[in-house]
Amino acid sequence: MKNIYTYGGQPARRNLTVDCLRANKAAGIKMTQVSAVSEGEASACQEMGIDLITISDQDYYVVRAGAPHTFITSSQTMCQYFEPQECLIAAMKAAEKGADAIFTPRGMGIVELIANEGLAVQGHVGLVPRKSTLTGGLKTFGKTAEEAMKLLEWMRRYEDAGAAAVEVECVAVEALQAINHKTMLLTHSIGAGSGGDIIFSFMEDICGDVENPPRHAKAWGDVATIRKTLEAERDKSLTGFRTDVQSGAFPDADHTVGMLPGEADKLNEALDRWTTLHQ
């Protein structure tokens, strides 16, 4: 556990720092990264020893509450912030809260802008789904030597822009294995095999909570079936509630409290004698 100060000037403790990640890369130590959107998911990640958590920057506080010591990457989406200054301000605010790194899928100019403020920035290479119309659709990259070299050139551009890390998505296994030691970037592999420094997967894929998971996703659980069972129990319960209310079967004597013995008769007598002030 490392003692740090956040970008916002608050003392904190982290399982890893960027320097630790780089040392692990040099030593060939594989690390894990999982997405989280709630305090419960984040807490489970920390308790189960997941090394890094990736989040939407809007979920920071709830995730940090569940994982106070885990390295967190705060992610911006492609269209969340349009102007460069908006991206920079959002990155600085996330770091101020305590995020340990900032992910952006935007261009090198945005990466450089954020990195120039001394923040650890993560980019994205290989399949960038939202840019897939420019690169031939949803496909695996690096199947040829030429494509693999282009990936390395892309990584070098990120290095020049000041990035600390890069997500490598849907890349041929051998390609990442071959080029990973040629870059100083921390590589987060998703659908790119074991050649990356950090193996990343989404919580819902890991837990089996996706109807049609991508090819690279593996489930170690079956949350989808459990969720369907819970939903069926919910629907059964709502139907039973409505039916019993409509029939008069609920509320019944087992779920209500009556008056003391004889008090109902007294109340009825009092009501018979009662008259309002205005007739």
Phi and psi restraints in degrees (value plus and minus 20) as a CYANA .aco file:
   2 LYS   PHI    -129.0   -89.0
   2 LYS   PSI     117.9   157.9
   3 ASN   PHI    -105.0   -65.0
   3 ASN   PSI     111.3   151.3
   4 ILE   PHI    -157.6  -117.6
   4 ILE   PSI     151.3   191.3
   5 TYR   PHI    -133.6   -93.6
   5 TYR   PSI     117.5   157.5
   6 THR   PHI     -94.0   -54.0
   6 THR   PSI     147.6   187.6
   7 TYR   PHI     -78.9   -38.9
   7 TYR   PSI     -46.8    -6.8
   8 GLY   PHI    -104.4   -64.4
   8 GLY   PSI     -17.2    22.8
   9 GLY   PHI      67.1   107.1
   9 GLY   PSI      -2.9    37.1
  10 GLN   PHI    -121.7   -81.7
  10 GLN   PSI     115.7   155.7
  11 PRO   PHI     -87.2   -47.2
  11 PRO   PSI     122.0   162.0
  12 ALA   PHI    -174.5  -134.5
  12 ALA   PSI     148.7   188.7
  13 ARG   PHI    -144.7  -104.7
  13 ARG   PSI     117.3   157.3
  14 ARG   PHI    -150.8  -110.8
  14 ARG   PSI     127.0   167.0
  15 ASN   PHI     -87.7   -47.7
  15 ASN   PSI     -51.5   -11.5
  16 LEU   PHI    -163.8  -123.8
  16 LEU   PSI     133.0   173.0
  17 THR   PHI    -139.5   -99.5
  17 THR   PSI     152.8   192.8
  18 VAL   PHI     -79.5   -39.5
  18 VAL   PSI     -58.6   -18.6
  19 ASP   PHI     -82.4   -42.4
  19 ASP   PSI     -59.2   -19.2
  20 CYS   PHI     -83.4   -43.4
  20 CYS   PSI     -62.1   -22.1
  21 LEU   PHI     -81.5   -41.5
  21 LEU   PSI     -61.5   -21.5
  22 ARG   PHI     -86.7   -46.7
  22 ARG   PSI     -58.0   -18.0
  23 ALA   PHI     -85.5   -45.5
  23 ALA   PSI     -59.5   -19.5
  24 ASN   PHI     -84.6   -44.6
  24 ASN   PSI     -58.7   -18.7
  25 LYS   PHI     -80.5   -40.5
  25 LYS   PSI     -67.1   -27.1
  26 ALA   PHI     -82.5   -42.5
  26 ALA   PSI     -52.6   -12.6
  27 ALA   PHI    -107.9   -67.9
  27 ALA   PSI     -25.1    14.9
  28 GLY   PHI      55.7    95.7
  28 GLY   PSI       2.9    42.9
  29 ILE   PHI    -104.6   -64.6
  29 ILE   PSI     101.3   141.3
  30 LYS   PHI    -100.5   -60.5
  30 LYS   PSI     119.9   159.9
  31 MET   PHI    -143.4  -103.4
  31 MET   PSI     144.0   184.0
  32 THR   PHI    -137.7   -97.7
  32 THR   PSI     127.1   167.1
  33 GLN   PHI    -160.1  -120.1
  33 GLN   PSI     115.3   155.3
  34 VAL   PHI    -155.2  -115.2
  34 VAL   PSI     127.8   167.8
  35 SER   PHI    -100.2   -60.2
  35 SER   PSI     132.8   172.8
  36 ALA   PHI    -168.8  -128.8
  36 ALA   PSI     124.5   164.5
  37 VAL   PHI    -146.2  -106.2
  37 VAL   PSI     -22.9    17.1
  38 SER   PHI    -160.5  -120.5
  38 SER   PSI     145.5   185.5
  39 GLU   PHI     -82.8   -42.8
  39 GLU   PSI     -59.3   -19.3
  40 GLY   PHI     -83.9   -43.9
  40 GLY   PSI     -64.5   -24.5
  41 GLU   PHI     -83.6   -43.6
  41 GLU   PSI     -62.9   -22.9
  42 ALA   PHI     -84.4   -44.4
  42 ALA   PSI     -62.3   -22.3
  43 SER   PHI     -81.2   -41.2
  43 SER   PSI     -62.3   -22.3
  44 ALA   PHI     -82.4   -42.4
  44 ALA   PSI     -61.5   -21.5
  45 CYS   PHI     -79.5   -39.5
  45 CYS   PSI     -67.5   -27.5
  46 GLN   PHI     -85.6   -45.6
  46 GLN   PSI     -63.8   -23.8
  47 GLU   PHI     -86.5   -46.5
  47 GLU   PSI     -52.5   -12.5
  48 MET   PHI    -108.1   -68.1
  48 MET   PSI     -16.6    23.4
  49 GLY   PHI      63.3   103.3
  49 GLY   PSI      -0.9    39.1
  50 ILE   PHI     -85.3   -45.3
  50 ILE   PSI     114.9   154.9
  51 ASP   PHI     -95.5   -55.5
  51 ASP   PSI     -62.8   -22.8
  52 LEU   PHI    -155.2  -115.2
  52 LEU   PSI     131.3   171.3
  53 ILE   PHI    -143.6  -103.6
  53 ILE   PSI     118.0   158.0
  54 THR   PHI    -133.4   -93.4
  54 THR   PSI     120.5   160.5
  55 ILE   PHI    -161.8  -121.8
  55 ILE   PSI     145.3   185.3
  56 SER   PHI     -96.0   -56.0
  56 SER   PSI     122.5   162.5
  57 ASP   PHI     -83.5   -43.5
  57 ASP   PSI     -37.7     2.3
  58 GLN   PHI     -98.3   -58.3
  58 GLN   PSI     -34.4     5.6
  59 ASP   PHI    -120.6   -80.6
  59 ASP   PSI      -9.4    30.6
  60 TYR   PHI     -76.8   -36.8
  60 TYR   PSI     -71.9   -31.9
  61 TYR   PHI     -82.6   -42.6
  61 TYR   PSI     -63.1   -23.1
  62 VAL   PHI     -88.9   -48.9
  62 VAL   PSI     -56.1   -16.1
  63 VAL   PHI     -91.1   -51.1
  63 VAL   PSI     -63.6   -23.6
  64 ARG   PHI     -83.8   -43.8
  64 ARG   PSI     -52.2   -12.2
  65 ALA   PHI     -81.5   -41.5
  65 ALA   PSI     -54.8   -14.8
  66 GLY   PHI    -105.1   -65.1
  66 GLY   PSI     -44.2    -4.2
  67 ALA   PHI    -154.8  -114.8
  67 ALA   PSI      53.1    93.1
  68 PRO   PHI     -85.4   -45.4
  68 PRO   PSI     -39.7     0.3
  69 HIS   PHI    -135.4   -95.4
  69 HIS   PSI     -19.8    20.2
  70 THR   PHI    -108.9   -68.9
  70 THR   PSI     121.8   161.8
  71 PHE   PHI     -82.7   -42.7
  71 PHE   PSI     101.8   141.8
  72 ILE   PHI    -137.7   -97.7
  72 ILE   PSI     110.3   150.3
  73 THR   PHI    -121.7   -81.7
  73 THR   PSI     102.7   142.7
  74 SER   PHI    -114.1   -74.1
  74 SER   PSI     102.0   142.0
  75 SER   PHI    -123.1   -83.1
  75 SER   PSI     116.8   156.8
  76 GLN   PHI    -122.5   -82.5
  76 GLN   PSI     123.1   163.1
  77 THR   PHI    -109.2   -69.2
  77 THR   PSI     151.4   191.4
  78 MET   PHI     -79.2   -39.2
  78 MET   PSI     -62.4   -22.4
  79 CYS   PHI    -133.1   -93.1
  79 CYS   PSI      -5.3    34.7
  80 GLN   PHI     -89.3   -49.3
  80 GLN   PSI     -61.1   -21.1
  81 TYR   PHI    -150.0  -110.0
  81 TYR   PSI     111.7   151.7
  82 PHE   PHI    -116.5   -76.5
  82 PHE   PSI     -69.7   -29.7
  83 GLU   PHI     -99.8   -59.8
  83 GLU   PSI     122.8   162.8
  84 PRO   PHI     -71.3   -31.3
  84 PRO   PSI     -61.5   -21.5
  85 GLN   PHI     -84.9   -44.9
  85 GLN   PSI     -53.5   -13.5
  86 GLU   PHI     -84.1   -44.1
  86 GLU   PSI     -62.7   -22.7
  87 CYS   PHI     -81.2   -41.2
  87 CYS   PSI     -63.6   -23.6
  88 LEU   PHI     -85.1   -45.1
  88 LEU   PSI     -66.3   -26.3
  89 ILE   PHI     -82.2   -42.2
  89 ILE   PSI     -62.9   -22.9
  90 ALA   PHI     -83.5   -43.5
  90 ALA   PSI     -60.2   -20.2
  91 ALA   PHI     -84.0   -44.0
  91 ALA   PSI     -62.7   -22.7
  92 MET   PHI     -88.0   -48.0
  92 MET   PSI     -56.3   -16.3
  93 LYS   PHI     -87.6   -47.6
  93 LYS   PSI     -59.4   -19.4
  94 ALA   PHI     -84.2   -44.2
  94 ALA   PSI     -62.6   -22.6
  95 ALA   PHI     -86.5   -46.5
  95 ALA   PSI     -56.6   -16.6
  96 GLU   PHI     -80.4   -40.4
  96 GLU   PSI     -58.7   -18.7
  97 LYS   PHI     -87.2   -47.2
  97 LYS   PSI     -48.5    -8.5
  98 GLY   PHI     112.7   152.7
  98 GLY   PSI     -15.6    24.4
  99 ALA   PHI     -81.9   -41.9
  99 ALA   PSI     121.7   161.7
 100 ASP   PHI    -112.6   -72.6
 100 ASP   PSI     -39.0     1.0
 101 ALA   PHI    -174.8  -134.8
 101 ALA   PSI     141.1   181.1
 102 ILE   PHI    -142.9  -102.9
 102 ILE   PSI     107.1   147.1
 103 PHE   PHI    -120.0   -80.0
 103 PHE   PSI     112.4   152.4
 104 THR   PHI    -156.9  -116.9
 104 THR   PSI     113.9   153.9
 105 PRO   PHI    -110.8   -70.8
 105 PRO   PSI     -16.3    23.7
 106 ARG   PHI     -97.7   -57.7
 106 ARG   PSI    -195.9  -155.9
 107 GLY   PHI     -92.5   -52.5
 107 GLY   PSI     155.6   195.6
 108 MET   PHI     -81.9   -41.9
 108 MET   PSI     -50.4   -10.4
 109 GLY   PHI     -81.9   -41.9
 109 GLY   PSI     -60.8   -20.8
 110 ILE   PHI     -88.4   -48.4
 110 ILE   PSI     -61.9   -21.9
 111 VAL   PHI     -78.1   -38.1
 111 VAL   PSI     -68.6   -28.6
 112 GLU   PHI     -84.0   -44.0
 112 GLU   PSI     -60.0   -20.0
 113 LEU   PHI     -79.2   -39.2
 113 LEU   PSI     -65.5   -25.5
 114 ILE   PHI     -93.0   -53.0
 114 ILE   PSI     -62.2   -22.2
 115 ALA   PHI     -83.4   -43.4
 115 ALA   PSI     -51.5   -11.5
 116 ASN   PHI     -85.3   -45.3
 116 ASN   PSI     -36.8     3.2
 117 GLU   PHI    -109.7   -69.7
 117 GLU   PSI     -13.5    26.5
 118 GLY   PHI      63.4   103.4
 118 GLY   PSI      -0.5    39.5
 119 LEU   PHI    -118.0   -78.0
 119 LEU   PSI     127.7   167.7
 120 ALA   PHI     -98.1   -58.1
 120 ALA   PSI      99.5   139.5
 121 VAL   PHI    -133.9   -93.9
 121 VAL   PSI     118.1   158.1
 122 GLN   PHI    -135.2   -95.2
 122 GLN   PSI     109.9   149.9
 123 GLY   PHI    -121.9   -81.9
 123 GLY   PSI    -180.6  -140.6
 124 HIS   PHI    -169.5  -129.5
 124 HIS   PSI     103.8   143.8
 125 VAL   PHI    -149.8  -109.8
 125 VAL   PSI     153.0   193.0
 126 GLY   PHI      62.1   102.1
 126 GLY   PSI    -153.6  -113.6
 127 LEU   PHI     -98.9   -58.9
 127 LEU   PSI      93.7   133.7
 128 VAL   PHI    -126.7   -86.7
 128 VAL   PSI      77.7   117.7
 129 PRO   PHI     -69.1   -29.1
 129 PRO   PSI     -59.4   -19.4
 130 ARG   PHI     -95.4   -55.4
 130 ARG   PSI     -30.3     9.7
 131 LYS   PHI    -130.1   -90.1
 131 LYS   PSI      -7.4    32.6
 132 SER   PHI     -84.6   -44.6
 132 SER   PSI     -44.8    -4.8
 133 THR   PHI     -86.3   -46.3
 133 THR   PSI     -43.2    -3.2
 134 LEU   PHI    -106.4   -66.4
 134 LEU   PSI     -35.5     4.5
 135 THR   PHI    -142.5  -102.5
 135 THR   PSI       3.6    43.6
 136 GLY   PHI      70.4   110.4
 136 GLY   PSI      -3.0    37.0
 137 GLY   PHI      72.1   112.1
 137 GLY   PSI    -191.2  -151.2
 138 LEU   PHI     -97.9   -57.9
 138 LEU   PSI      86.3   126.3
 139 LYS   PHI    -171.5  -131.5
 139 LYS   PSI     147.1   187.1
 140 THR   PHI    -104.8   -64.8
 140 THR   PSI     116.7   156.7
 141 PHE   PHI    -121.6   -81.6
 141 PHE   PSI     139.5   179.5
 142 GLY   PHI      61.0   101.0
 142 GLY   PSI       1.1    41.1
 143 LYS   PHI     -94.9   -54.9
 143 LYS   PSI     -37.9     2.1
 144 THR   PHI    -138.7   -98.7
 144 THR   PSI     139.2   179.2
 145 ALA   PHI     -80.2   -40.2
 145 ALA   PSI     -57.6   -17.6
 146 GLU   PHI     -82.7   -42.7
 146 GLU   PSI     -64.2   -24.2
 147 GLU   PHI     -85.9   -45.9
 147 GLU   PSI     -59.0   -19.0
 148 ALA   PHI     -82.6   -42.6
 148 ALA   PSI     -60.0   -20.0
 149 MET   PHI     -86.6   -46.6
 149 MET   PSI     -54.2   -14.2
 150 LYS   PHI     -86.1   -46.1
 150 LYS   PSI     -56.5   -16.5
 151 LEU   PHI     -82.8   -42.8
 151 LEU   PSI     -62.7   -22.7
 152 LEU   PHI     -83.5   -43.5
 152 LEU   PSI     -61.0   -21.0
 153 GLU   PHI     -82.5   -42.5
 153 GLU   PSI     -58.5   -18.5
 154 TRP   PHI     -82.3   -42.3
 154 TRP   PSI     -63.3   -23.3
 155 MET   PHI     -83.2   -43.2
 155 MET   PSI     -60.9   -20.9
 156 ARG   PHI     -82.3   -42.3
 156 ARG   PSI     -56.2   -16.2
 157 ARG   PHI     -84.0   -44.0
 157 ARG   PSI     -58.7   -18.7
 158 TYR   PHI     -84.5   -44.5
 158 TYR   PSI     -60.6   -20.6
 159 GLU   PHI     -79.1   -39.1
 159 GLU   PSI     -66.4   -26.4
 160 ASP   PHI     -82.6   -42.6
 160 ASP   PSI     -50.1   -10.1
 161 ALA   PHI    -100.2   -60.2
 161 ALA   PSI     -28.3    11.7
 162 GLY   PHI      78.4   118.4
 162 GLY   PSI     -10.5    29.5
 163 ALA   PHI     -86.6   -46.6
 163 ALA   PSI     132.7   172.7
 164 ALA   PHI    -122.3   -82.3
 164 ALA   PSI     -43.2    -3.2
 165 ALA   PHI    -171.1  -131.1
 165 ALA   PSI     147.6   187.6
 166 VAL   PHI    -170.8  -130.8
 166 VAL   PSI     116.3   156.3
 167 GLU   PHI    -101.4   -61.4
 167 GLU   PSI     110.1   150.1
 168 VAL   PHI    -133.6   -93.6
 168 VAL   PSI      85.6   125.6
 169 GLU   PHI    -130.9   -90.9
 169 GLU   PSI     110.7   150.7
 170 CYS   PHI      31.0    71.0
 170 CYS   PSI      45.2    85.2
 171 VAL   PHI    -143.3  -103.3
 171 VAL   PSI     122.6   162.6
 172 ALA   PHI     -75.5   -35.5
 172 ALA   PSI     118.0   158.0
 173 VAL   PHI     -72.5   -32.5
 173 VAL   PSI     -71.9   -31.9
 174 GLU   PHI     -83.9   -43.9
 174 GLU   PSI     -51.8   -11.8
 175 ALA   PHI     -82.9   -42.9
 175 ALA   PSI     -70.2   -30.2
 176 LEU   PHI     -88.2   -48.2
 176 LEU   PSI     -57.2   -17.2
 177 GLN   PHI     -79.2   -39.2
 177 GLN   PSI     -57.5   -17.5
 178 ALA   PHI     -97.6   -57.6
 178 ALA   PSI     -56.5   -16.5
 179 ILE   PHI    -118.0   -78.0
 179 ILE   PSI     -31.1     8.9
 180 ASN   PHI     -79.7   -39.7
 180 ASN   PSI     -60.1   -20.1
 181 HIS   PHI     -99.9   -59.9
 181 HIS   PSI     -22.1    17.9
 182 LYS   PHI    -112.5   -72.5
 182 LYS   PSI     -23.2    16.8
 183 THR   PHI    -145.6  -105.6
 183 THR   PSI     127.4   167.4
 184 MET   PHI    -105.9   -65.9
 184 MET   PSI     -29.0    11.0
 185 LEU   PHI     -85.6   -45.6
 185 LEU   PSI     126.2   166.2
 186 LEU   PHI     -98.8   -58.8
 186 LEU   PSI     101.0   141.0
 187 THR   PHI    -119.6   -79.6
 187 THR   PSI     105.1   145.1
 188 HIS   PHI    -122.1   -82.1
 188 HIS   PSI      85.9   125.9
 189 SER   PHI    -109.8   -69.8
 189 SER   PSI     105.8   145.8
 190 ILE   PHI    -154.5  -114.5
 190 ILE   PSI      92.5   132.5
 191 GLY   PHI      51.0    91.0
 191 GLY   PSI       2.0    42.0
 192 ALA   PHI    -146.7  -106.7
 192 ALA   PSI      -1.6    38.4
 193 GLY   PHI      58.5    98.5
 193 GLY   PSI    -188.7  -148.7
 194 SER   PHI    -109.9   -69.9
 194 SER   PSI     -14.6    25.4
 195 GLY   PHI     -93.7   -53.7
 195 GLY   PSI     -35.6     4.4
 196 GLY   PHI     -96.6   -56.6
 196 GLY   PSI     143.6   183.6
 197 ASP   PHI     -96.1   -56.1
 197 ASP   PSI     -54.7   -14.7
 198 ILE   PHI    -146.1  -106.1
 198 ILE   PSI     106.2   146.2
 199 ILE   PHI    -115.6   -75.6
 199 ILE   PSI      98.3   138.3
 200 PHE   PHI    -129.3   -89.3
 200 PHE   PSI     119.2   159.2
 201 SER   PHI    -170.0  -130.0
 201 SER   PSI     132.5   172.5
 202 PHE   PHI     -99.5   -59.5
 202 PHE   PSI     125.1   165.1
 203 MET   PHI     -73.6   -33.6
 203 MET   PSI     -64.6   -24.6
 204 GLU   PHI     -86.5   -46.5
 204 GLU   PSI     -52.0   -12.0
 205 ASP   PHI     -90.9   -50.9
 205 ASP   PSI     -64.8   -24.8
 206 ILE   PHI     -80.3   -40.3
 206 ILE   PSI     -60.2   -20.2
 207 CYS   PHI    -108.0   -68.0
 207 CYS   PSI     -21.1    18.9
 208 GLY   PHI      48.9    88.9
 208 GLY   PSI      23.9    63.9
 209 ASP   PHI    -134.4   -94.4
 209 ASP   PSI      10.7    50.7
 210 VAL   PHI    -149.3  -109.3
 210 VAL   PSI     112.7   152.7
 211 GLU   PHI     -86.6   -46.6
 211 GLU   PSI     -67.8   -27.8
 212 ASN   PHI    -147.3  -107.3
 212 ASN   PSI      59.2    99.2
 213 PRO   PHI     -88.3   -48.3
 213 PRO   PSI     134.4   174.4
 214 PRO   PHI     -86.9   -46.9
 214 PRO   PSI     142.8   182.8
 215 ARG   PHI     -78.3   -38.3
 215 ARG   PSI     -56.6   -16.6
 216 HIS   PHI     -98.8   -58.8
 216 HIS   PSI     -26.9    13.1
 217 ALA   PHI    -105.0   -65.0
 217 ALA   PSI     118.0   158.0
 218 LYS   PHI    -143.0  -103.0
 218 LYS   PSI     116.9   156.9
 219 ALA   PHI    -124.3   -84.3
 219 ALA   PSI     113.2   153.2
 220 TRP   PHI    -126.4   -86.4
 220 TRP   PSI     -13.2    26.8
 221 GLY   PHI    -167.7  -127.7
 221 GLY   PSI    -196.2  -156.2
 222 ASP   PHI    -159.3  -119.3
 222 ASP   PSI      38.2    78.2
 223 VAL   PHI     -83.9   -43.9
 223 VAL   PSI     -51.5   -11.5
 224 ALA   PHI     -79.0   -39.0
 224 ALA   PSI     -64.4   -24.4
 225 THR   PHI     -85.3   -45.3
 225 THR   PSI     -62.9   -22.9
 226 ILE   PHI     -82.8   -42.8
 226 ILE   PSI     -62.0   -22.0
 227 ARG   PHI     -83.1   -43.1
 227 ARG   PSI     -60.8   -20.8
 228 LYS   PHI     -83.6   -43.6
 228 LYS   PSI     -58.6   -18.6
 229 THR   PHI     -84.3   -44.3
 229 THR   PSI     -62.7   -22.7
 230 LEU   PHI     -83.6   -43.6
 230 LEU   PSI     -61.6   -21.6
 231 GLU   PHI     -84.9   -44.9
 231 GLU   PSI     -58.1   -18.1
 232 ALA   PHI     -85.3   -45.3
 232 ALA   PSI     -60.3   -20.3
 233 GLU   PHI     -85.8   -45.8
 233 GLU   PSI     -58.0   -18.0
 234 ARG   PHI     -82.6   -42.6
 234 ARG   PSI     -68.0   -28.0
 235 ASP   PHI     -83.1   -43.1
 235 ASP   PSI     -60.6   -20.6
 236 LYS   PHI     -81.8   -41.8
 236 LYS   PSI     -60.9   -20.9
 237 SER   PHI     -86.9   -46.9
 237 SER   PSI     -63.6   -23.6
 238 LEU   PHI     -84.2   -44.2
 238 LEU   PSI     -60.9   -20.9
 239 THR   PHI     -84.2   -44.2
 239 THR   PSI     -63.7   -23.7
 240 GLY   PHI     -82.8   -42.8
 240 GLY   PSI     -60.9   -20.9
 241 PHE   PHI     -80.9   -40.9
 241 PHE   PSI     -70.2   -30.2
 242 ARG   PHI     -81.4   -41.4
 242 ARG   PSI     -64.1   -24.1
 243 THR   PHI     -82.9   -42.9
 243 THR   PSI     -64.6   -24.6
 244 ASP   PHI     -90.9   -50.9
 244 ASP   PSI     -53.8   -13.8
 245 VAL   PHI     -86.1   -46.1
 245 VAL   PSI     -64.7   -24.7
 246 GLN   PHI     -86.0   -46.0
 246 GLN   PSI     -52.9   -12.9
 247 SER   PHI    -105.9   -65.9
 247 SER   PSI     -31.0     9.0
 248 GLY   PHI      67.5   107.5
 248 GLY   PSI     -15.8    24.2
 249 ALA   PHI     -95.3   -55.3
 249 ALA   PSI     -37.3     2.7
 250 PHE   PHI    -159.5  -119.5
 250 PHE   PSI     116.0   156.0
 251 PRO   PHI     -93.9   -53.9
 251 PRO   PSI     123.4   163.4
 252 ASP   PHI    -137.0   -97.0
 252 ASP   PSI    -195.8  -155.8
 253 ALA   PHI     -82.5   -42.5
 253 ALA   PSI     -49.4    -9.4
 254 ASP   PHI     -93.0   -53.0
 254 ASP   PSI     -34.3     5.7
 255 HIS   PHI    -145.1  -105.1
 255 HIS   PSI       0.9    40.9
 256 THR   PHI    -156.4  -116.4
 256 THR   PSI     147.7   187.7
 257 VAL   PHI    -140.0  -100.0
 257 VAL   PSI     108.5   148.5
 258 GLY   PHI    -114.0   -74.0
 258 GLY   PSI     150.7   190.7
 259 MET   PHI     -94.0   -54.0
 259 MET   PSI     145.3   185.3
 260 LEU   PHI     -85.0   -45.0
 260 LEU   PSI     133.9   173.9
 261 PRO   PHI     -73.0   -33.0
 261 PRO   PSI     110.8   150.8
 262 GLY   PHI      64.8   104.8
 262 GLY   PSI     -35.6     4.4
 263 GLU   PHI     -92.4   -52.4
 263 GLU   PSI     -50.3   -10.3
 264 ALA   PHI     -85.5   -45.5
 264 ALA   PSI     -60.5   -20.5
 265 ASP   PHI     -83.7   -43.7
 265 ASP   PSI     -63.0   -23.0
 266 LYS   PHI     -81.4   -41.4
 266 LYS   PSI     -60.0   -20.0
 267 LEU   PHI     -83.7   -43.7
 267 LEU   PSI     -63.2   -23.2
 268 ASN   PHI     -83.7   -43.7
 268 ASN   PSI     -59.9   -19.9
 269 GLU   PHI     -83.4   -43.4
 269 GLU   PSI     -61.6   -21.6
 270 ALA   PHI     -85.2   -45.2
 270 ALA   PSI     -58.0   -18.0
 271 LEU   PHI     -87.3   -47.3
 271 LEU   PSI     -54.8   -14.8
 272 ASP   PHI     -85.2   -45.2
 272 ASP   PSI     -52.2   -12.2
 273 ARG   PHI    -106.8   -66.8
 273 ARG   PSI     -34.7     5.3
 274 TRP   PHI     -97.9   -57.9
 274 TRP   PSI     116.9   156.9
 275 THR   PHI    -152.5  -112.5
 275 THR   PSI     128.9   168.9
 276 THR   PHI     -98.7   -58.7
 276 THR   PSI     143.5   183.5
 277 LEU   PHI     -88.7   -48.7
 277 LEU   PSI     -49.2    -9.2
 278 HIS   PHI    -136.4   -96.4
 278 HIS   PSI      97.7   137.7
